[in-house]
């Protein structure tokens, strides 16, 4: 790293660019004699993006980002759903589609535009897993499935780190998987129904083991393909008709039902958590399975749902038209102050901007062909260099 000290001097954050041109360069001998911990501390003041761009100039730079000086300065104890204002990186919406093999077009929510580059699994340490399937993202981490080895791969593409987690059962068929991150790690929740067996498996990254809990069919019914939402220590699920909300307590492993009821005349129900103590419900309202309107509710402290906003009529007509009233294709997630409502059969995102209480359509990905089949899967991606696998 000593041979790169002259370049480091010109990028010292303590010296503005305008002043750097006039100031005499520092003697490289001074830098070469600095103790490593002092040099690490000085370099940690560089913007993280700038330092990452310097990694190719010196082999010693890559491990530096995991030194105590860098970790304490750039890591954040906040969860994945906190505001991106504290993050040195932009936040992205990722699009997965069969048209794109092992890479994801990126929509930059900070700049409000599609990026010319895409996130690729082929450029990472995951090249040795040719059969990976993207399941979900959370907190800067990807959770992928490798069917050939009957395992899950949790990876941080930014940090180039990954962990292989064997299925709790070799005969497990992933009918449903929920992956959520917390400030202390992550949890993987899997439902399994085979023959007479109905059970749930929970993986805790802190202890790196699976736990099994039996009996979910009486609670969730036959249709349990929607992901759970982490809220107040439990996973909240919306059941099929007759619609209700049920909770899986991650501490006790018991299924519970909240006290409050749901609004009437619902045609579908989805849940979203903002990560800061609010639980939202998106649902269609109508008769005979046909939505006449789409509304947003917030769960109150008394356990009742309070209406927040209704989708404007023209936008509602477009959304139900692209769904063909088949709401099994509809899924929702939270992304940096946005409630995103998506459909597997449509290449656009309908989102509600919570701070402004307004509805919008995300621009279509320009790299998608005009005629393309269904299979559109969207993900929230907020890069976190120090998210541990």
C-alpha positions as CSV (number, residue, x, y, z in Angstrom):
1,X,0.0,0.0,0.0
2,X,3.0,2.3,0.4
3,X,3.5,2.8,-3.3
4,X,0.0,4.3,-3.5
5,X,0.6,6.9,-0.9
6,X,1.2,9.7,-3.4
7,X,-2.2,9.2,-4.9
8,X,-3.8,9.1,-1.5
9,X,-2.3,12.5,-0.6
10,X,-4.0,14.1,-3.6
11,X,-7.3,12.7,-2.4
12,X,-7.0,13.7,1.2
13,X,-10.4,14.8,2.4
14,X,-8.9,17.5,4.6
15,X,-7.7,19.4,1.5
16,X,-10.3,21.0,-0.8
17,X,-9.6,20.5,-4.6
18,X,-9.2,24.2,-5.2
19,X,-6.5,24.4,-2.5
20,X,-4.9,21.1,-3.5
21,X,-3.7,22.6,-6.8
22,X,-1.8,25.4,-5.0
23,X,-0.6,23.5,-2.0
24,X,2.8,21.6,-2.2
25,X,2.4,17.8,-2.2
26,X,3.1,16.1,1.1
27,X,6.3,14.1,1.3
28,X,5.5,10.4,0.6
29,X,8.1,9.4,3.2
30,X,5.8,10.9,5.9
31,X,2.9,8.7,4.8
32,X,5.0,5.6,4.4
33,X,6.1,5.9,8.1
34,X,2.6,6.3,9.5
35,X,1.4,3.5,11.8
36,X,-1.3,1.4,9.9
37,X,-4.0,2.3,12.4
38,X,-3.4,6.0,11.8
39,X,-3.4,5.6,8.0
40,X,-6.7,3.6,8.3
41,X,-8.2,6.3,10.4
42,X,-7.3,9.0,7.9
43,X,-8.5,7.0,4.9
44,X,-11.8,6.4,6.6
45,X,-12.7,10.1,6.1
46,X,-12.9,9.6,2.4
47,X,-16.4,9.2,1.0
48,X,-17.2,5.5,0.8
49,X,-18.0,5.7,-2.9
50,X,-14.6,7.4,-3.6
51,X,-12.7,4.8,-1.6
52,X,-14.5,1.9,-3.3
53,X,-13.4,3.3,-6.7
54,X,-9.8,3.2,-5.4
55,X,-9.9,-0.6,-4.6
56,X,-8.3,-1.6,-7.9
57,X,-5.2,0.6,-7.3
58,X,-4.0,-1.3,-4.2
59,X,-4.6,-4.8,-2.9
60,X,-4.5,-3.6,0.6
61,X,-7.5,-1.3,0.2
62,X,-10.2,-4.0,0.0
63,X,-9.6,-5.4,3.6
64,X,-9.5,-1.8,4.9
65,X,-13.2,-1.3,4.5
66,X,-13.7,-3.9,7.1
67,X,-11.3,-2.4,9.6
68,X,-12.7,-0.9,12.9
69,X,-12.2,2.6,11.6
70,X,-14.3,2.1,8.5
71,X,-17.0,0.0,10.1
72,X,-17.6,2.5,13.0
73,X,-17.7,5.4,10.6
74,X,-19.8,4.0,7.7
75,X,-22.0,1.3,9.2
76,X,-25.4,2.1,10.4
77,X,-27.4,0.3,13.2
78,X,-30.6,1.1,11.5
79,X,-32.7,-1.6,9.8
80,X,-33.1,-2.1,6.1
81,X,-36.3,-0.1,5.9
82,X,-34.9,3.1,7.4
83,X,-34.3,6.1,5.2
84,X,-31.6,6.0,2.7
85,X,-30.4,9.5,3.7
86,X,-27.9,7.9,6.1
87,X,-26.6,5.6,3.4
88,X,-23.7,6.5,1.1
89,X,-25.4,4.6,-1.7
90,X,-28.5,5.2,-3.8
91,X,-31.5,2.9,-3.3
92,X,-32.7,0.8,-6.2
93,X,-35.7,-1.0,-7.4
94,X,-34.6,-4.2,-9.1
95,X,-36.4,-5.9,-11.9
96,X,-36.1,-9.7,-12.5
97,X,-37.5,-11.2,-15.7
98,X,-36.8,-14.3,-17.8
99,X,-35.7,-11.9,-20.5
100,X,-32.7,-11.0,-18.3
101,X,-30.5,-14.0,-17.3
102,X,-28.8,-13.5,-13.9
103,X,-28.8,-9.8,-14.0
104,X,-31.2,-7.1,-12.8
105,X,-32.0,-3.7,-14.4
106,X,-31.7,-1.0,-11.8
107,X,-34.1,1.9,-11.2
108,X,-32.3,4.6,-9.2
109,X,-34.9,6.1,-6.8
110,X,-32.5,8.9,-5.7
111,X,-32.1,10.1,-9.3
112,X,-35.5,9.0,-10.5
113,X,-34.3,7.2,-13.6
114,X,-33.3,3.8,-14.9
115,X,-29.5,3.2,-14.8
116,X,-27.5,2.2,-17.8
117,X,-25.9,-0.6,-15.8
118,X,-27.4,-3.6,-14.2
119,X,-26.7,-5.7,-11.1
120,X,-25.3,-9.1,-12.2
121,X,-24.9,-12.3,-10.3
122,X,-22.3,-13.5,-12.8
123,X,-19.8,-10.8,-11.6
124,X,-19.9,-12.0,-8.0
125,X,-18.7,-15.0,-6.0
126,X,-21.9,-16.8,-7.0
127,X,-20.7,-18.1,-10.4
128,X,-20.2,-21.5,-8.9
129,X,-24.0,-21.8,-8.4
130,X,-25.4,-22.0,-12.0
131,X,-29.0,-22.9,-10.9
132,X,-29.7,-20.0,-8.6
133,X,-33.2,-18.6,-8.4
134,X,-33.8,-15.2,-6.8
135,X,-36.3,-15.4,-4.0
136,X,-36.2,-12.1,-2.1
137,X,-34.1,-9.2,-0.9
138,X,-34.0,-7.4,2.4
139,X,-31.6,-5.1,4.1
140,X,-29.0,-5.1,1.3
141,X,-28.9,-9.0,1.3
142,X,-30.2,-11.4,-1.4
143,X,-31.7,-14.7,-0.5
144,X,-31.4,-17.2,-3.4
145,X,-32.3,-20.8,-3.8
146,X,-30.0,-23.4,-5.3
147,X,-32.2,-26.4,-6.2
148,X,-29.3,-28.6,-7.2
149,X,-27.7,-28.5,-3.8
150,X,-31.0,-28.1,-1.8
151,X,-29.7,-25.0,-0.2
152,X,-30.3,-21.3,0.2
153,X,-27.6,-18.8,-0.5
154,X,-27.7,-15.5,1.5
155,X,-25.3,-13.0,-0.1
156,X,-24.1,-9.4,0.1
157,X,-23.1,-8.6,-3.5
158,X,-21.5,-5.3,-2.5
159,X,-19.2,-7.0,0.1
160,X,-18.8,-10.1,-2.1
161,X,-19.7,-12.3,0.9
162,X,-22.2,-15.2,1.0
163,X,-23.4,-18.1,3.2
164,X,-24.8,-21.4,2.1
165,X,-27.7,-22.7,4.3
166,X,-28.9,-26.2,3.7
167,X,-32.7,-26.8,3.5
168,X,-34.1,-28.0,6.9
169,X,-35.3,-31.0,4.9
170,X,-33.8,-32.5,1.7
171,X,-37.4,-33.2,0.5
172,X,-38.5,-29.6,1.1
173,X,-40.3,-27.9,-1.7
174,X,-40.2,-24.1,-1.3
175,X,-43.9,-23.2,-1.5
176,X,-43.4,-20.1,0.5
177,X,-40.4,-18.2,1.9
178,X,-40.2,-15.0,4.0
179,X,-36.8,-13.4,4.4
180,X,-36.5,-10.4,6.8
181,X,-33.5,-8.5,8.2
182,X,-33.2,-6.9,11.6
183,X,-30.5,-4.7,13.1
184,X,-28.9,-7.9,14.6
185,X,-29.2,-10.3,11.7
186,X,-31.9,-12.0,9.6
187,X,-34.7,-14.6,9.8
188,X,-35.8,-17.0,7.2
189,X,-39.3,-18.4,7.5
190,X,-40.4,-21.4,5.3
191,X,-43.8,-23.1,5.1
192,X,-43.9,-26.8,4.2
193,X,-46.9,-29.0,3.4
194,X,-46.2,-32.5,2.2
195,X,-48.7,-35.3,2.6
196,X,-50.0,-35.2,6.2
197,X,-47.2,-32.8,7.3
198,X,-47.9,-29.1,7.8
199,X,-45.1,-27.3,9.4
200,X,-43.0,-24.1,9.5
201,X,-39.2,-23.8,9.7
202,X,-37.5,-20.7,11.1
203,X,-33.8,-20.0,10.6
204,X,-32.1,-17.5,12.9
205,X,-28.8,-16.1,11.6
206,X,-27.6,-15.4,15.1
207,X,-27.6,-19.1,16.1
208,X,-27.4,-20.4,12.5
209,X,-29.9,-23.2,13.1
210,X,-33.4,-24.2,11.9
211,X,-36.4,-24.6,14.3
212,X,-39.5,-26.6,13.3
213,X,-43.1,-25.6,14.3
214,X,-46.0,-27.8,13.4
215,X,-49.6,-27.0,12.3
216,X,-50.4,-24.0,10.2
217,X,-53.2,-25.3,7.9
218,X,-56.1,-24.5,10.3
219,X,-54.8,-20.9,10.4
220,X,-53.6,-20.1,6.8
221,X,-55.8,-22.5,4.8
222,X,-54.7,-24.0,1.5
223,X,-53.5,-20.8,-0.1
224,X,-50.4,-19.6,1.7
225,X,-48.2,-18.2,-1.1
226,X,-48.1,-14.6,0.2
227,X,-45.0,-13.6,2.2
228,X,-45.2,-12.6,5.8
229,X,-44.5,-9.1,7.1
230,X,-42.3,-8.5,10.1
231,X,-44.1,-6.3,12.7
232,X,-43.7,-6.1,16.5
233,X,-41.8,-9.4,16.8
234,X,-44.1,-11.5,14.6
235,X,-44.8,-12.3,11.0
236,X,-48.2,-11.0,9.8
237,X,-50.0,-12.9,7.0
238,X,-53.2,-12.2,5.1
239,X,-55.3,-15.3,4.6
240,X,-57.5,-16.0,1.6
241,X,-61.3,-15.7,1.8
242,X,-62.8,-15.2,4.3
243,X,-60.1,-12.6,4.6
244,X,-58.3,-12.1,7.9
245,X,-54.8,-11.3,9.3
246,X,-52.9,-13.9,11.4
247,X,-49.6,-13.6,13.2
248,X,-46.8,-16.1,13.7
249,X,-45.0,-15.2,17.0
250,X,-41.3,-15.7,16.2
251,X,-40.5,-16.1,19.9
252,X,-43.0,-18.7,20.9
253,X,-43.8,-20.3,17.5
254,X,-47.5,-19.9,18.0
255,X,-50.2,-18.7,15.6
256,X,-52.4,-15.8,16.8
257,X,-55.2,-13.7,15.5
258,X,-55.5,-9.9,16.2
259,X,-58.6,-8.6,17.9
260,X,-59.7,-6.1,15.2
261,X,-61.6,-7.1,12.1
262,X,-61.1,-6.1,8.5
263,X,-63.1,-3.8,6.3
264,X,-66.0,-5.3,4.4
265,X,-66.4,-6.3,0.7
266,X,-62.7,-7.0,0.3
267,X,-61.6,-8.7,-3.0
268,X,-57.9,-9.1,-2.0
269,X,-55.6,-8.1,0.9
270,X,-51.8,-7.4,1.1
271,X,-49.7,-6.2,4.0
272,X,-46.8,-3.8,4.1
273,X,-44.6,-2.7,7.0
274,X,-42.7,0.6,6.9
275,X,-40.0,-0.6,9.4
276,X,-40.8,2.2,11.8
277,X,-43.8,1.0,13.7
278,X,-46.5,1.2,11.0
279,X,-48.4,-1.6,9.3
280,X,-50.4,-0.9,6.2
281,X,-52.9,-2.9,4.3
282,X,-53.7,-2.6,0.6
283,X,-56.9,-4.1,-0.6
284,X,-59.5,-4.2,-3.3
285,X,-63.1,-3.3,-2.5
286,X,-66.0,-4.6,-4.6
287,X,-68.3,-7.6,-5.1
288,X,-68.1,-11.1,-6.6
289,X,-64.3,-10.8,-6.8
290,X,-64.3,-7.7,-8.9
291,X,-62.6,-4.6,-7.4
292,X,-64.4,-1.3,-7.9
293,X,-61.8,0.6,-5.9
294,X,-58.4,0.0,-4.2
295,X,-57.7,1.4,-0.8
296,X,-54.9,1.8,1.7
297,X,-55.4,1.4,5.5
298,X,-53.2,1.8,8.5
299,X,-53.4,-0.4,11.6
300,X,-54.2,1.7,14.7
301,X,-53.1,1.2,18.2
302,X,-56.6,-0.2,19.1
303,X,-56.2,-3.0,16.5
304,X,-58.6,-1.4,14.0
305,X,-57.8,-0.4,10.4
306,X,-58.1,3.3,9.5
307,X,-58.4,4.3,5.8
308,X,-55.5,6.4,4.6
309,X,-56.1,6.9,0.9
310,X,-58.0,5.5,-2.2
311,X,-56.5,4.9,-5.6
312,X,-57.8,7.4,-8.2
313,X,-60.4,6.0,-10.5
314,X,-58.4,6.1,-13.7
315,X,-55.4,4.4,-12.1
316,X,-57.6,1.9,-10.5
317,X,-59.2,0.9,-13.8
318,X,-55.8,0.5,-15.4
319,X,-54.5,-1.7,-12.5
320,X,-57.5,-4.0,-12.3
321,X,-57.4,-4.3,-16.2
322,X,-53.7,-5.5,-16.2
323,X,-54.5,-7.9,-13.4
324,X,-57.5,-9.3,-15.2
325,X,-59.1,-9.5,-11.7
326,X,-56.7,-12.3,-10.9
327,X,-55.3,-11.0,-7.6
328,X,-53.1,-14.0,-7.0
329,X,-50.6,-12.1,-9.3
330,X,-50.5,-9.1,-7.0
331,X,-47.8,-8.5,-4.5
332,X,-46.6,-5.5,-2.4
333,X,-43.5,-4.3,-0.6
334,X,-42.1,-1.2,1.1
335,X,-39.2,0.7,-0.5
336,X,-37.8,3.9,1.1
337,X,-41.0,5.7,1.8
338,X,-42.9,4.1,-1.1
339,X,-45.6,1.4,-0.9
340,X,-45.1,-0.6,-4.2
341,X,-48.0,-2.6,-5.7
342,X,-46.9,-4.9,-8.4
343,X,-48.3,-7.6,-10.7
344,X,-46.4,-10.6,-12.2
345,X,-48.1,-10.0,-15.5
346,X,-47.3,-6.2,-15.9
347,X,-43.9,-4.5,-16.3
348,X,-44.8,-1.3,-14.3
349,X,-45.0,-0.5,-10.6
350,X,-47.9,1.3,-9.0
351,X,-46.6,3.1,-5.9
352,X,-47.9,5.3,-3.2
353,X,-45.5,8.0,-1.9
354,X,-46.4,8.2,1.8
355,X,-44.8,11.6,2.5
356,X,-46.9,13.3,-0.2
357,X,-49.9,10.9,-0.1
358,X,-49.8,10.7,-3.9
359,X,-50.0,7.8,-6.3
360,X,-47.7,7.3,-9.3
361,X,-46.6,4.8,-12.0
362,X,-42.9,3.9,-12.2
363,X,-41.6,4.4,-15.8
364,X,-41.3,1.2,-17.8
365,X,-37.8,-0.3,-18.1
366,X,-36.4,0.9,-21.5
367,X,-34.4,-2.4,-22.0
368,X,-37.6,-4.5,-21.9
369,X,-38.9,-5.4,-25.4
370,X,-42.4,-4.0,-26.2
371,X,-43.8,-7.5,-26.3
372,X,-42.7,-9.6,-23.3
373,X,-44.3,-12.3,-21.3
374,X,-45.3,-12.4,-17.7
375,X,-42.9,-13.1,-14.9
376,X,-42.1,-9.6,-13.7
377,X,-40.6,-9.7,-10.2
378,X,-39.6,-6.5,-8.4
379,X,-37.3,-6.2,-5.4
380,X,-36.3,-3.4,-3.0
381,X,-32.5,-3.1,-2.8
382,X,-30.8,-0.7,-0.4
383,X,-27.1,-1.5,-0.6
384,X,-25.5,-2.1,2.8
385,X,-21.8,-2.9,2.7
386,X,-21.8,-4.1,6.3
387,X,-24.9,-6.3,6.2
388,X,-23.6,-9.6,7.6
389,X,-24.4,-12.9,6.1
